[in-house]
Amino acid sequence: MAKCAICSKGAHFGIAVSHSHRRSNRKWNSNVKSVRVKVGGQNKKMYVCTSCLRSGSVERA
């Protein structure tokens, strides 16, 4: 679910390193919101990341 419909930004994967330098896998989810958006004169509900919302890539309905 955590994928932007505009820029396809999704989850990032990496390694968490503790203070004792033990390493484990971890995941960073992108900040994706479910919003109503105007697409071609119609209102549509889609998942959009907050950077696309702030930049004005989409127009909220």
Jmol script that loads the backbone (N, CA, C; Angstrom):
load data "model"
ATOM      1  N   MET A   1       0.813  -1.180   0.000  1.00  0.00           N
ATOM      2  CA  MET A   1       0.000   0.000   0.000  1.00  0.00           C
ATOM      3  C   MET A   1       0.862   1.251   0.000  1.00  0.00           C
ATOM      4  N   ALA A   2       1.991   1.244   0.694  1.00  0.00           N
ATOM      5  CA  ALA A   2       2.781   2.464   0.864  1.00  0.00           C
ATOM      6  C   ALA A   2       3.523   2.803  -0.419  1.00  0.00           C
ATOM      7  N   LYS A   3       2.773   3.197  -1.463  1.00  0.00           N
ATOM      8  CA  LYS A   3       3.384   3.590  -2.722  1.00  0.00           C
ATOM      9  C   LYS A   3       2.585   4.744  -3.312  1.00  0.00           C
ATOM     10  N   CYS A   4       3.295   5.797  -3.713  1.00  0.00           N
ATOM     11  CA  CYS A   4       2.652   6.979  -4.262  1.00  0.00           C
ATOM     12  C   CYS A   4       2.177   6.691  -5.682  1.00  0.00           C
ATOM     13  N   ALA A   5       0.944   7.118  -6.002  1.00  0.00           N
ATOM     14  CA  ALA A   5       0.385   6.908  -7.331  1.00  0.00           C
ATOM     15  C   ALA A   5       0.971   7.886  -8.339  1.00  0.00           C
ATOM     16  N   ILE A   6       1.583   8.982  -7.883  1.00  0.00           N
ATOM     17  CA  ILE A   6       2.124  10.001  -8.775  1.00  0.00           C
ATOM     18  C   ILE A   6       3.587   9.721  -9.117  1.00  0.00           C
ATOM     19  N   CYS A   7       4.429   9.599  -8.093  1.00  0.00           N
ATOM     20  CA  CYS A   7       5.871   9.460  -8.334  1.00  0.00           C
ATOM     21  C   CYS A   7       6.392   8.051  -8.068  1.00  0.00           C
ATOM     22  N   SER A   8       5.538   7.126  -7.665  1.00  0.00           N
ATOM     23  CA  SER A   8       5.895   5.727  -7.380  1.00  0.00           C
ATOM     24  C   SER A   8       6.902   5.585  -6.244  1.00  0.00           C
ATOM     25  N   LYS A   9       6.931   6.563  -5.350  1.00  0.00           N
ATOM     26  CA  LYS A   9       7.813   6.452  -4.191  1.00  0.00           C
ATOM     27  C   LYS A   9       7.280   5.361  -3.278  1.00  0.00           C
ATOM     28  N   GLY A  10       8.143   4.445  -2.874  1.00  0.00           N
ATOM     29  CA  GLY A  10       7.732   3.334  -2.035  1.00  0.00           C
ATOM     30  C   GLY A  10       8.623   3.193  -0.819  1.00  0.00           C
ATOM     31  N   ALA A  11       8.609   2.014  -0.243  1.00  0.00           N
ATOM     32  CA  ALA A  11       9.402   1.743   0.949  1.00  0.00           C
ATOM     33  C   ALA A  11      10.874   1.597   0.578  1.00  0.00           C
ATOM     34  N   HIS A  12      11.752   2.008   1.509  1.00  0.00           N
ATOM     35  CA  HIS A  12      13.183   1.843   1.339  1.00  0.00           C
ATOM     36  C   HIS A  12      13.672   0.839   2.370  1.00  0.00           C
ATOM     37  N   PHE A  13      14.649   0.041   1.991  1.00  0.00           N
ATOM     38  CA  PHE A  13      15.169  -0.990   2.870  1.00  0.00           C
ATOM     39  C   PHE A  13      16.623  -0.690   3.192  1.00  0.00           C
ATOM     40  N   GLY A  14      17.026  -1.062   4.388  1.00  0.00           N
ATOM     41  CA  GLY A  14      18.398  -0.835   4.801  1.00  0.00           C
ATOM     42  C   GLY A  14      18.728  -1.672   6.013  1.00  0.00           C
ATOM     43  N   ILE A  15      19.760  -1.260   6.721  1.00  0.00           N
ATOM     44  CA  ILE A  15      20.235  -2.009   7.877  1.00  0.00           C
ATOM     45  C   ILE A  15      20.259  -1.086   9.079  1.00  0.00           C
ATOM     46  N   ALA A  16      19.626  -1.518  10.167  1.00  0.00           N
ATOM     47  CA  ALA A  16      19.685  -0.794  11.427  1.00  0.00           C
ATOM     48  C   ALA A  16      20.898  -1.292  12.199  1.00  0.00           C
ATOM     49  N   VAL A  17      21.698  -0.371  12.709  1.00  0.00           N
ATOM     50  CA  VAL A  17      22.908  -0.722  13.448  1.00  0.00           C
ATOM     51  C   VAL A  17      22.748  -0.249  14.884  1.00  0.00           C
ATOM     52  N   SER A  18      22.831  -1.172  15.828  1.00  0.00           N
ATOM     53  CA  SER A  18      22.655  -0.828  17.236  1.00  0.00           C
ATOM     54  C   SER A  18      23.941  -0.223  17.801  1.00  0.00           C
ATOM     55  N   HIS A  19      23.873   0.186  19.065  1.00  0.00           N
ATOM     56  CA  HIS A  19      25.039   0.781  19.719  1.00  0.00           C
ATOM     57  C   HIS A  19      26.196  -0.219  19.796  1.00  0.00           C
ATOM     58  N   SER A  20      25.870  -1.514  19.978  1.00  0.00           N
ATOM     59  CA  SER A  20      26.909  -2.539  20.026  1.00  0.00           C
ATOM     60  C   SER A  20      27.262  -3.047  18.632  1.00  0.00           C
ATOM     61  N   HIS A  21      26.771  -2.354  17.609  1.00  0.00           N
ATOM     62  CA  HIS A  21      27.052  -2.615  16.186  1.00  0.00           C
ATOM     63  C   HIS A  21      26.460  -3.936  15.693  1.00  0.00           C
ATOM     64  N   ARG A  22      25.404  -4.408  16.342  1.00  0.00           N
ATOM     65  CA  ARG A  22      24.667  -5.553  15.800  1.00  0.00           C
ATOM     66  C   ARG A  22      23.774  -5.031  14.691  1.00  0.00           C
ATOM     67  N   ARG A  23      23.717  -5.748  13.579  1.00  0.00           N
ATOM     68  CA  ARG A  23      23.007  -5.263  12.408  1.00  0.00           C
ATOM     69  C   ARG A  23      21.758  -6.104  12.159  1.00  0.00           C
ATOM     70  N   SER A  24      20.669  -5.423  11.808  1.00  0.00           N
ATOM     71  CA  SER A  24      19.424  -6.113  11.477  1.00  0.00           C
ATOM     72  C   SER A  24      18.738  -5.347  10.361  1.00  0.00           C
ATOM     73  N   ASN A  25      17.936  -6.042   9.597  1.00  0.00           N
ATOM     74  CA  ASN A  25      17.235  -5.415   8.490  1.00  0.00           C
ATOM     75  C   ASN A  25      16.108  -4.529   9.007  1.00  0.00           C
ATOM     76  N   ARG A  26      15.868  -3.434   8.323  1.00  0.00           N
ATOM     77  CA  ARG A  26      14.750  -2.582   8.677  1.00  0.00           C
ATOM     78  C   ARG A  26      14.183  -1.942   7.428  1.00  0.00           C
ATOM     79  N   LYS A  27      13.011  -1.329   7.593  1.00  0.00           N
ATOM     80  CA  LYS A  27      12.285  -0.759   6.471  1.00  0.00           C
ATOM     81  C   LYS A  27      11.831   0.649   6.822  1.00  0.00           C
ATOM     82  N   TRP A  28      11.991   1.582   5.870  1.00  0.00           N
ATOM     83  CA  TRP A  28      11.486   2.942   6.015  1.00  0.00           C
ATOM     84  C   TRP A  28      10.302   3.090   5.083  1.00  0.00           C
ATOM     85  N   ASN A  29       9.108   3.317   5.626  1.00  0.00           N
ATOM     86  CA  ASN A  29       7.927   3.531   4.796  1.00  0.00           C
ATOM     87  C   ASN A  29       7.859   4.990   4.379  1.00  0.00           C
ATOM     88  N   SER A  30       7.385   5.220   3.156  1.00  0.00           N
ATOM     89  CA  SER A  30       7.206   6.597   2.704  1.00  0.00           C
ATOM     90  C   SER A  30       5.932   7.159   3.323  1.00  0.00           C
ATOM     91  N   ASN A  31       5.873   8.485   3.435  1.00  0.00           N
ATOM     92  CA  ASN A  31       4.740   9.162   4.066  1.00  0.00           C
ATOM     93  C   ASN A  31       3.634   9.314   3.018  1.00  0.00           C
ATOM     94  N   VAL A  32       2.754   8.309   2.942  1.00  0.00           N
ATOM     95  CA  VAL A  32       1.716   8.244   1.923  1.00  0.00           C
ATOM     96  C   VAL A  32       0.358   8.420   2.582  1.00  0.00           C
ATOM     97  N   LYS A  33      -0.464   9.297   2.009  1.00  0.00           N
ATOM     98  CA  LYS A  33      -1.797   9.564   2.526  1.00  0.00           C
ATOM     99  C   LYS A  33      -2.843   9.164   1.494  1.00  0.00           C
ATOM    100  N   SER A  34      -4.012   8.758   1.956  1.00  0.00           N
ATOM    101  CA  SER A  34      -5.145   8.478   1.079  1.00  0.00           C
ATOM    102  C   SER A  34      -5.944   9.764   0.933  1.00  0.00           C
ATOM    103  N   VAL A  35      -5.954  10.337  -0.273  1.00  0.00           N
ATOM    104  CA  VAL A  35      -6.619  11.615  -0.500  1.00  0.00           C
ATOM    105  C   VAL A  35      -7.526  11.523  -1.719  1.00  0.00           C
ATOM    106  N   ARG A  36      -8.519  12.423  -1.750  1.00  0.00           N
ATOM    107  CA  ARG A  36      -9.382  12.551  -2.917  1.00  0.00           C
ATOM    108  C   ARG A  36      -8.763  13.583  -3.842  1.00  0.00           C
ATOM    109  N   VAL A  37      -8.573  13.216  -5.111  1.00  0.00           N
ATOM    110  CA  VAL A  37      -7.825  14.017  -6.064  1.00  0.00           C
ATOM    111  C   VAL A  37      -8.677  14.222  -7.306  1.00  0.00           C
ATOM    112  N   LYS A  38      -8.541  15.402  -7.926  1.00  0.00           N
ATOM    113  CA  LYS A  38      -9.212  15.654  -9.204  1.00  0.00           C
ATOM    114  C   LYS A  38      -8.347  15.116 -10.333  1.00  0.00           C
ATOM    115  N   VAL A  39      -8.909  14.185 -11.103  1.00  0.00           N
ATOM    116  CA  VAL A  39      -8.199  13.604 -12.241  1.00  0.00           C
ATOM    117  C   VAL A  39      -9.115  13.686 -13.447  1.00  0.00           C
ATOM    118  N   GLY A  40      -8.775  14.535 -14.409  1.00  0.00           N
ATOM    119  CA  GLY A  40      -9.579  14.669 -15.624  1.00  0.00           C
ATOM    120  C   GLY A  40     -10.997  15.135 -15.358  1.00  0.00           C
ATOM    121  N   GLY A  41     -11.174  16.044 -14.402  1.00  0.00           N
ATOM    122  CA  GLY A  41     -12.497  16.548 -14.072  1.00  0.00           C
ATOM    123  C   GLY A  41     -13.294  15.642 -13.156  1.00  0.00           C
ATOM    124  N   GLN A  42     -12.769  14.480 -12.826  1.00  0.00           N
ATOM    125  CA  GLN A  42     -13.454  13.534 -11.946  1.00  0.00           C
ATOM    126  C   GLN A  42     -12.717  13.472 -10.609  1.00  0.00           C
ATOM    127  N   ASN A  43     -13.452  13.194  -9.543  1.00  0.00           N
ATOM    128  CA  ASN A  43     -12.840  12.997  -8.240  1.00  0.00           C
ATOM    129  C   ASN A  43     -12.476  11.530  -8.090  1.00  0.00           C
ATOM    130  N   LYS A  44     -11.247  11.288  -7.645  1.00  0.00           N
ATOM    131  CA  LYS A  44     -10.757   9.922  -7.508  1.00  0.00           C
ATOM    132  C   LYS A  44      -9.980   9.824  -6.202  1.00  0.00           C
ATOM    133  N   LYS A  45     -10.073   8.676  -5.519  1.00  0.00           N
ATOM    134  CA  LYS A  45      -9.351   8.465  -4.285  1.00  0.00           C
ATOM    135  C   LYS A  45      -8.080   7.689  -4.604  1.00  0.00           C
ATOM    136  N   MET A  46      -6.935   8.239  -4.196  1.00  0.00           N
ATOM    137  CA  MET A  46      -5.681   7.539  -4.458  1.00  0.00           C
ATOM    138  C   MET A  46      -4.678   7.845  -3.350  1.00  0.00           C
ATOM    139  N   TYR A  47      -3.617   7.053  -3.320  1.00  0.00           N
ATOM    140  CA  TYR A  47      -2.551   7.221  -2.342  1.00  0.00           C
ATOM    141  C   TYR A  47      -1.486   8.133  -2.934  1.00  0.00           C
ATOM    142  N   VAL A  48      -1.204   9.245  -2.230  1.00  0.00           N
ATOM    143  CA  VAL A  48      -0.249  10.243  -2.702  1.00  0.00           C
ATOM    144  C   VAL A  48       0.709  10.555  -1.561  1.00  0.00           C
ATOM    145  N   CYS A  49       2.001  10.647  -1.878  1.00  0.00           N
ATOM    146  CA  CYS A  49       2.980  10.995  -0.848  1.00  0.00           C
ATOM    147  C   CYS A  49       2.886  12.486  -0.528  1.00  0.00           C
ATOM    148  N   THR A  50       3.346  12.855   0.641  1.00  0.00           N
ATOM    149  CA  THR A  50       3.205  14.225   1.100  1.00  0.00           C
ATOM    150  C   THR A  50       4.083  15.184   0.303  1.00  0.00           C
ATOM    151  N   SER A  51       5.191  14.707  -0.259  1.00  0.00           N
ATOM    152  CA  SER A  51       6.021  15.605  -1.065  1.00  0.00           C
ATOM    153  C   SER A  51       5.311  15.988  -2.363  1.00  0.00           C
ATOM    154  N   CYS A  52       4.519  15.089  -2.936  1.00  0.00           N
ATOM    155  CA  CYS A  52       3.726  15.417  -4.125  1.00  0.00           C
ATOM    156  C   CYS A  52       2.579  16.356  -3.762  1.00  0.00           C
ATOM    157  N   LEU A  53       1.991  16.185  -2.582  1.00  0.00           N
ATOM    158  CA  LEU A  53       0.921  17.082  -2.144  1.00  0.00           C
ATOM    159  C   LEU A  53       1.457  18.497  -1.928  1.00  0.00           C
ATOM    160  N   ARG A  54       2.621  18.617  -1.323  1.00  0.00           N
ATOM    161  CA  ARG A  54       3.186  19.930  -1.031  1.00  0.00           C
ATOM    162  C   ARG A  54       3.674  20.629  -2.289  1.00  0.00           C
ATOM    163  N   SER A  55       4.170  19.870  -3.269  1.00  0.00           N
ATOM    164  CA  SER A  55       4.713  20.488  -4.470  1.00  0.00           C
ATOM    165  C   SER A  55       3.627  20.919  -5.433  1.00  0.00           C
ATOM    166  N   GLY A  56       2.389  20.493  -5.210  1.00  0.00           N
ATOM    167  CA  GLY A  56       1.291  20.864  -6.087  1.00  0.00           C
ATOM    168  C   GLY A  56       1.173  19.976  -7.306  1.00  0.00           C
ATOM    169  N   SER A  57       1.732  18.781  -7.266  1.00  0.00           N
ATOM    170  CA  SER A  57       1.640  17.851  -8.393  1.00  0.00           C
ATOM    171  C   SER A  57       0.211  17.367  -8.605  1.00  0.00           C
ATOM    172  N   VAL A  58      -0.587  17.386  -7.543  1.00  0.00           N
ATOM    173  CA  VAL A  58      -1.983  16.959  -7.625  1.00  0.00           C
ATOM    174  C   VAL A  58      -2.863  18.070  -7.056  1.00  0.00           C
ATOM    175  N   GLU A  59      -4.128  18.071  -7.500  1.00  0.00           N
ATOM    176  CA  GLU A  59      -5.088  19.030  -6.980  1.00  0.00           C
ATOM    177  C   GLU A  59      -6.120  18.276  -6.174  1.00  0.00           C
ATOM    178  N   ARG A  60      -6.263  18.664  -4.919  1.00  0.00           N
ATOM    179  CA  ARG A  60      -7.212  17.977  -4.044  1.00  0.00           C
ATOM    180  C   ARG A  60      -8.632  18.314  -4.435  1.00  0.00           C
ATOM    181  N   ALA A  61      -9.528  17.345  -4.274  1.00  0.00           N
ATOM    182  CA  ALA A  61     -10.924  17.534  -4.611  1.00  0.00           C
ATOM    183  C   ALA A  61     -11.690  18.115  -3.431  1.00  0.00           C
TER     184      ALA A  61
END
end "model"
wireframe off; spacefill off
backbone 0.3
color backbone group
